[in-house]
């Protein structure tokens, strides 16, 4: 995790590519799940700690928000037809103070 945190600063293009690949994988998971009669999809990506995000809000908005929650229709946490709820792990507080 410490190496990834350094990569946010030292290798931002790598981090963008990494999160884009993870988002693509999550989209594939949602598409597969839509084939079944389910109520929710859960992702174990851990975005928070007990007292806040694992990174500052600026980094969150730059690196996490676009591929996972952005306006791109492939963003896996956009509302997907046939899935009532998409959940993700956050271990506590994820809202910036």
Steps between C-alpha positions, in 0.01 A plus 500: 500500500783740580644447150165578341470817706840608370391415146217753527772763503790338314313302230148644461450357150567149634240554774243625248562192283484269803166636622361495147591130475339431839186687390489292180523183708220620727282578198555142377393375843180707491419379148545139610290558812217644289452154350365379835206592719688691768430799721846652535862501389770550761858607433768456766705803394577687821466876450510621858638468847324552831557876487493585129617421151832324448608804300407866487187617321698643206666165432161323536341734245789464257566125517195319645197704405534495117544127431271372774233763561536747213273588213649229280223245435747218566559623855409193706328687778260686273150356531491180297172364362389186679715556808320647797811595693876524446702506821865552582716459807610815684588402860342806652499867406549578130374856486769770508493715812 
